[in-house]
């Protein structure tokens, strides 16, 4: 009975019934469909938390937040997947502005970045690592597929392309979005050019190649700015 109520609530919020197709995603003007996701036999798919189904929440743009029992994030397609009554469906990113997945220990928060403000290489969602009044720190993923370089004459080079998942970090000052360099040294040099960050980088022993230290830096900067504003 509980499952039936959950299905009904979700479909009302999406303002449509589940599309009866199973081999593609379908979007029509002002309508939202959830569609079965069919994985090709040889397709390598990357998921957050190795694709484990976890409880979480989705927020429909202009609507309310809705708790779900089984949700996961497909990094390959950059889309949210939910499981209802044993079937897997995807949610169109145009209608979901944020969501989170809870592993029981950690909570992974994602926001829709492309709401007319930024264009992040067609990335739909970014993971929010630090949320402040002045700077937000994000983590996002890109699936890179290498080009085939097999030479049939010389019989050299790989015969199959290689698919890898790469992790990137970036931040926003509420006006612009900037991608951070990959190495800790380059990140430090890059952020030192921003007055709010320079002092804390120079005075600290943070290793900005590590995610936890990167989060600590943004948390410190945001808290310091807020404290100074309150004093004034």
C-alpha contacts under 8 A as a table, 3 or more apart, distances in Angstrom:
res1	aa1	res2	aa2	distance
1	X	4	X	5.18
1	X	5	X	6.37
2	X	5	X	5.18
2	X	6	X	6.27
3	X	6	X	5.05
3	X	7	X	6.20
3	X	84	X	7.88
3	X	85	X	7.62
4	X	7	X	5.16
4	X	8	X	6.18
5	X	8	X	5.13
5	X	9	X	6.12
6	X	9	X	5.17
6	X	10	X	6.20
6	X	68	X	7.95
7	X	10	X	5.29
7	X	11	X	6.22
7	X	84	X	7.17
8	X	11	X	5.27
8	X	12	X	6.20
9	X	12	X	5.23
9	X	13	X	6.33
10	X	13	X	5.19
10	X	14	X	6.24
10	X	66	X	7.84
11	X	14	X	5.04
11	X	15	X	6.00
11	X	16	X	5.88
11	X	17	X	5.98
11	X	18	X	7.58
12	X	15	X	4.89
12	X	16	X	6.71
13	X	60	X	7.46
13	X	63	X	7.50
14	X	17	X	7.98
14	X	31	X	7.94
14	X	32	X	5.89
14	X	33	X	7.45
14	X	60	X	7.85
15	X	31	X	7.08
15	X	32	X	6.83
16	X	31	X	6.91
16	X	32	X	6.28
16	X	33	X	6.47
17	X	33	X	6.84
17	X	34	X	7.90
18	X	33	X	5.80
18	X	34	X	5.37
18	X	35	X	6.60
19	X	26	X	7.88
19	X	33	X	5.77
19	X	34	X	6.26
19	X	35	X	5.83
20	X	35	X	7.51
21	X	24	X	7.30
21	X	35	X	6.61
21	X	36	X	6.88
22	X	35	X	6.31
22	X	36	X	4.68
22	X	37	X	6.40
22	X	38	X	6.48
23	X	36	X	6.94
23	X	37	X	6.67
23	X	38	X	5.78
24	X	35	X	7.05
24	X	36	X	7.50
24	X	37	X	6.98
24	X	38	X	7.68
25	X	34	X	7.69
25	X	35	X	5.78
25	X	36	X	7.88
25	X	37	X	7.83
25	X	90	X	7.85
26	X	33	X	6.33
26	X	34	X	7.81
26	X	35	X	7.02
27	X	31	X	6.72
27	X	32	X	6.10
27	X	33	X	6.33
27	X	92	X	7.54
28	X	31	X	5.29
28	X	32	X	6.93
32	X	92	X	6.81
32	X	95	X	7.56
33	X	91	X	7.33
33	X	92	X	7.26
34	X	89	X	5.44
34	X	90	X	5.31
34	X	91	X	5.43
34	X	92	X	7.18
35	X	88	X	7.93
35	X	89	X	5.02
35	X	90	X	5.62
35	X	91	X	7.65
36	X	87	X	7.18
36	X	88	X	5.60
36	X	89	X	4.66
36	X	90	X	6.71
37	X	88	X	6.31
37	X	89	X	6.04
37	X	90	X	6.68
39	X	43	X	6.58
40	X	43	X	5.10
44	X	163	X	7.45
45	X	74	X	7.52
45	X	75	X	7.59
45	X	76	X	5.61
46	X	50	X	7.10
46	X	51	X	7.60
46	X	74	X	6.36
46	X	75	X	5.34
46	X	76	X	5.27
46	X	165	X	7.26
47	X	50	X	5.06
47	X	51	X	4.71
47	X	72	X	7.39
47	X	73	X	5.83
47	X	74	X	4.71
47	X	75	X	5.07
47	X	76	X	7.01
48	X	51	X	5.82
48	X	52	X	7.85
48	X	72	X	6.92
48	X	73	X	5.57
48	X	74	X	6.70
48	X	75	X	6.53
49	X	52	X	5.88
51	X	72	X	6.16
51	X	73	X	7.27
51	X	74	X	7.51
52	X	72	X	6.73
53	X	70	X	5.06
53	X	71	X	5.44
53	X	72	X	5.61
54	X	69	X	6.54
54	X	70	X	5.07
54	X	71	X	5.43
54	X	72	X	6.51
54	X	101	X	6.32
54	X	102	X	6.20
54	X	103	X	6.18
55	X	67	X	7.57
55	X	68	X	5.70
55	X	69	X	4.25
55	X	70	X	5.11
55	X	71	X	6.00
55	X	101	X	6.09
55	X	102	X	5.78
55	X	103	X	7.51
56	X	67	X	5.84
56	X	68	X	5.38
56	X	69	X	6.46
56	X	70	X	7.11
56	X	71	X	6.17
56	X	99	X	7.26
56	X	100	X	5.33
56	X	101	X	4.31
56	X	102	X	5.63
57	X	65	X	6.59
57	X	66	X	5.42
57	X	67	X	4.37
57	X	68	X	5.71
57	X	99	X	5.27
57	X	100	X	5.33
57	X	101	X	6.75
58	X	65	X	5.79
58	X	66	X	5.41
58	X	67	X	6.65
58	X	68	X	7.62
58	X	96	X	6.71
58	X	98	X	6.14
58	X	99	X	4.31
58	X	100	X	6.79
59	X	63	X	6.86
59	X	64	X	5.92
59	X	65	X	4.35
59	X	66	X	6.23
59	X	96	X	5.63
59	X	97	X	6.00
59	X	98	X	5.39
59	X	99	X	5.96
60	X	63	X	4.97
60	X	64	X	6.17
60	X	65	X	6.69
60	X	95	X	5.67
60	X	96	X	4.58
60	X	97	X	6.19
60	X	98	X	7.65
61	X	64	X	7.91
61	X	95	X	5.41
61	X	96	X	5.56
61	X	97	X	5.46
68	X	71	X	6.69
70	X	82	X	5.78
70	X	83	X	5.57
70	X	84	X	7.62
71	X	80	X	7.27
71	X	81	X	5.78
71	X	82	X	4.45
71	X	83	X	6.53
71	X	101	X	6.96
72	X	80	X	6.13
72	X	81	X	5.36
72	X	82	X	6.45
72	X	101	X	7.02
73	X	78	X	7.20
73	X	79	X	6.04
73	X	80	X	4.77
73	X	81	X	6.03
74	X	77	X	5.63
74	X	78	X	5.51
74	X	79	X	5.28
74	X	80	X	6.09
74	X	81	X	6.81
75	X	78	X	4.70
75	X	79	X	6.90
75	X	141	X	6.72
75	X	142	X	7.56
75	X	143	X	7.55
76	X	79	X	7.95
76	X	142	X	7.64
76	X	143	X	6.05
78	X	123	X	7.09
78	X	124	X	6.34
78	X	125	X	6.94
79	X	90	X	6.74
79	X	91	X	6.84
79	X	92	X	7.37
79	X	93	X	6.65
79	X	124	X	7.70
80	X	90	X	5.68
80	X	91	X	5.62
80	X	92	X	7.86
80	X	93	X	7.66
81	X	88	X	6.58
81	X	89	X	5.47
81	X	90	X	4.39
81	X	91	X	6.34
82	X	88	X	5.73
82	X	89	X	5.36
82	X	90	X	6.34
82	X	91	X	7.77
83	X	86	X	6.05
83	X	87	X	5.37
83	X	88	X	4.47
83	X	89	X	6.22
84	X	87	X	5.37
84	X	88	X	6.60
84	X	89	X	7.75
91	X	95	X	7.86
91	X	96	X	7.48
92	X	95	X	5.96
92	X	96	X	6.96
93	X	96	X	5.20
93	X	97	X	7.25
93	X	112	X	7.72
93	X	124	X	6.75
94	X	97	X	7.46
96	X	99	X	7.51
96	X	112	X	7.36
97	X	111	X	5.98
97	X	112	X	4.77
98	X	109	X	7.66
98	X	110	X	5.57
98	X	111	X	4.29
98	X	112	X	5.65
98	X	125	X	7.94
99	X	109	X	6.18
99	X	110	X	5.41
99	X	111	X	6.64
100	X	107	X	6.73
100	X	108	X	5.33
100	X	109	X	4.41
100	X	110	X	5.89
101	X	107	X	5.87
101	X	108	X	5.21
101	X	109	X	6.78
102	X	105	X	7.28
102	X	106	X	5.94
102	X	107	X	4.44
102	X	108	X	6.25
103	X	106	X	5.41
103	X	107	X	6.36
104	X	107	X	7.43
108	X	127	X	6.92
108	X	128	X	7.75
109	X	127	X	5.59
109	X	128	X	5.57
109	X	129	X	7.78
110	X	125	X	6.02
110	X	126	X	5.36
110	X	127	X	4.28
110	X	128	X	5.69
111	X	125	X	5.46
111	X	126	X	5.60
111	X	127	X	6.52
111	X	128	X	6.89
112	X	115	X	6.82
112	X	124	X	5.84
112	X	125	X	4.69
112	X	126	X	6.65
113	X	117	X	7.55
113	X	118	X	6.64
113	X	119	X	7.85
113	X	120	X	7.77
113	X	123	X	7.75
113	X	124	X	6.30
113	X	125	X	5.88
113	X	126	X	6.54
114	X	117	X	6.16
114	X	118	X	5.38
114	X	119	X	5.83
114	X	120	X	7.27
114	X	123	X	7.63
114	X	124	X	6.36
114	X	125	X	7.98
115	X	118	X	7.10
116	X	119	X	7.80
117	X	175	X	7.92
117	X	176	X	7.99
118	X	176	X	7.32
118	X	177	X	6.73
119	X	122	X	6.50
119	X	123	X	7.65
120	X	123	X	5.36
120	X	124	X	7.99
123	X	126	X	7.58
123	X	140	X	7.95
125	X	140	X	7.28
126	X	138	X	5.92
126	X	139	X	5.74
126	X	140	X	4.95
126	X	141	X	7.98
127	X	138	X	5.42
127	X	139	X	4.94
127	X	140	X	6.03
128	X	131	X	6.65
128	X	136	X	7.32
128	X	137	X	6.19
128	X	138	X	4.82
128	X	139	X	6.56
129	X	136	X	7.64
129	X	137	X	5.44
129	X	138	X	5.52
129	X	139	X	6.81
129	X	215	X	6.44
130	X	135	X	7.97
130	X	136	X	5.50
130	X	137	X	4.93
130	X	138	X	7.16
130	X	215	X	6.10
130	X	218	X	6.59
130	X	219	X	6.47
131	X	135	X	6.93
131	X	136	X	4.77
131	X	137	X	6.67
132	X	135	X	5.33
132	X	136	X	5.60
132	X	219	X	7.45
132	X	222	X	5.68
132	X	223	X	8.00
133	X	136	X	7.79
133	X	222	X	6.81
133	X	226	X	7.74
134	X	173	X	5.67
134	X	174	X	6.89
134	X	222	X	6.21
134	X	225	X	7.83
135	X	171	X	6.70
135	X	172	X	5.57
135	X	173	X	4.68
135	X	174	X	6.93
135	X	218	X	7.11
135	X	222	X	6.63
136	X	171	X	5.38
136	X	172	X	5.24
136	X	173	X	6.68
136	X	174	X	7.85
136	X	218	X	7.61
137	X	169	X	7.39
137	X	170	X	6.06
137	X	171	X	4.46
137	X	172	X	6.78
137	X	215	X	7.30
137	X	218	X	6.97
138	X	169	X	5.64
138	X	170	X	5.22
138	X	171	X	5.66
139	X	167	X	7.12
139	X	168	X	5.78
139	X	169	X	4.56
139	X	170	X	6.47
140	X	167	X	5.99
140	X	168	X	5.38
140	X	169	X	6.34
141	X	165	X	6.87
141	X	166	X	5.77
141	X	167	X	4.77
141	X	168	X	6.07
142	X	165	X	5.94
142	X	166	X	5.35
142	X	167	X	6.59
142	X	168	X	7.78
143	X	163	X	6.81
143	X	164	X	5.75
143	X	165	X	4.58
143	X	166	X	6.20
144	X	163	X	5.66
144	X	164	X	5.30
144	X	165	X	6.21
144	X	166	X	7.09
145	X	161	X	6.49
145	X	162	X	5.65
145	X	163	X	4.37
145	X	164	X	6.46
146	X	161	X	5.28
146	X	162	X	5.23
146	X	163	X	6.38
147	X	161	X	5.80
147	X	162	X	7.81
148	X	157	X	7.86
148	X	158	X	6.60
148	X	159	X	6.67
148	X	160	X	6.36
148	X	161	X	5.28
149	X	157	X	5.36
149	X	158	X	6.14
149	X	159	X	7.38
150	X	155	X	6.85
150	X	156	X	5.59
150	X	157	X	4.21
150	X	158	X	5.20
150	X	159	X	5.35
151	X	154	X	5.50
151	X	155	X	5.28
151	X	156	X	5.24
151	X	157	X	6.25
152	X	155	X	4.82
152	X	156	X	7.14
158	X	161	X	7.03
168	X	179	X	7.59
168	X	180	X	7.46
168	X	182	X	7.22
169	X	179	X	6.10
169	X	180	X	5.53
169	X	181	X	7.85
169	X	182	X	7.91
170	X	177	X	7.03
170	X	178	X	5.48
170	X	179	X	4.06
170	X	180	X	5.01
171	X	177	X	5.76
171	X	178	X	5.54
171	X	179	X	6.55
171	X	180	X	7.46
172	X	175	X	6.84
172	X	176	X	5.62
172	X	177	X	4.47
172	X	178	X	6.39
173	X	176	X	5.91
173	X	177	X	6.98
174	X	177	X	7.80
180	X	187	X	6.08
180	X	190	X	7.66
181	X	184	X	7.73
181	X	186	X	5.86
181	X	187	X	5.35
181	X	190	X	7.71
182	X	186	X	7.23
182	X	187	X	7.08
182	X	209	X	7.67
183	X	186	X	5.37
183	X	187	X	6.16
183	X	208	X	7.88
183	X	209	X	5.80
184	X	187	X	5.01
184	X	188	X	6.16
184	X	207	X	6.53
184	X	208	X	4.53
184	X	209	X	3.79
184	X	210	X	7.48
185	X	188	X	5.17
185	X	189	X	6.33
185	X	208	X	7.28
185	X	209	X	7.46
186	X	189	X	5.06
186	X	190	X	5.99
187	X	190	X	5.00
187	X	191	X	6.07
187	X	208	X	6.61
187	X	209	X	7.74
188	X	191	X	5.33
188	X	192	X	6.07
188	X	201	X	6.96
188	X	208	X	6.61
189	X	192	X	5.28
189	X	193	X	7.02
190	X	193	X	5.82
190	X	194	X	7.80
191	X	194	X	5.43
191	X	197	X	6.06
191	X	198	X	6.71
192	X	195	X	6.87
192	X	197	X	5.86
192	X	198	X	4.18
192	X	199	X	7.85
192	X	201	X	6.94
193	X	197	X	7.80
193	X	198	X	6.69
194	X	197	X	5.60
194	X	198	X	6.19
195	X	198	X	5.33
195	X	199	X	7.50
196	X	199	X	7.16
196	X	221	X	6.68
196	X	225	X	8.00
197	X	200	X	5.66
197	X	201	X	6.27
197	X	217	X	7.97
197	X	221	X	6.53
198	X	201	X	5.35
198	X	202	X	6.24
199	X	202	X	5.26
199	X	203	X	6.08
200	X	203	X	5.19
200	X	204	X	5.82
200	X	217	X	7.47
200	X	221	X	7.57
201	X	204	X	5.38
201	X	205	X	7.51
201	X	206	X	7.16
201	X	217	X	7.79
202	X	205	X	7.97
206	X	213	X	5.62
206	X	214	X	7.74
206	X	217	X	7.66
207	X	210	X	5.84
207	X	213	X	5.91
207	X	214	X	7.58
208	X	211	X	6.99
208	X	213	X	5.68
208	X	214	X	5.18
209	X	213	X	7.73
209	X	214	X	7.44
210	X	213	X	5.49
210	X	214	X	6.32
211	X	214	X	5.01
211	X	215	X	6.19
212	X	215	X	5.10
212	X	216	X	6.18
213	X	216	X	4.87
213	X	217	X	6.16
214	X	217	X	5.20
214	X	218	X	6.54
215	X	218	X	5.35
215	X	219	X	6.13
216	X	219	X	5.05
216	X	220	X	6.04
217	X	220	X	5.18
217	X	221	X	6.19
218	X	221	X	5.12
218	X	222	X	6.05
219	X	222	X	5.28
219	X	223	X	6.06
220	X	223	X	5.21
220	X	224	X	6.03
221	X	224	X	5.16
221	X	225	X	6.17
222	X	225	X	5.25
222	X	226	X	6.19
223	X	226	X	5.11
223	X	227	X	6.05
224	X	227	X	5.07
224	X	228	X	6.17
225	X	228	X	5.26
225	X	229	X	6.24
226	X	229	X	5.14
226	X	230	X	6.25
227	X	230	X	5.14
227	X	231	X	6.29
228	X	231	X	5.11
228	X	232	X	6.34
229	X	232	X	5.20
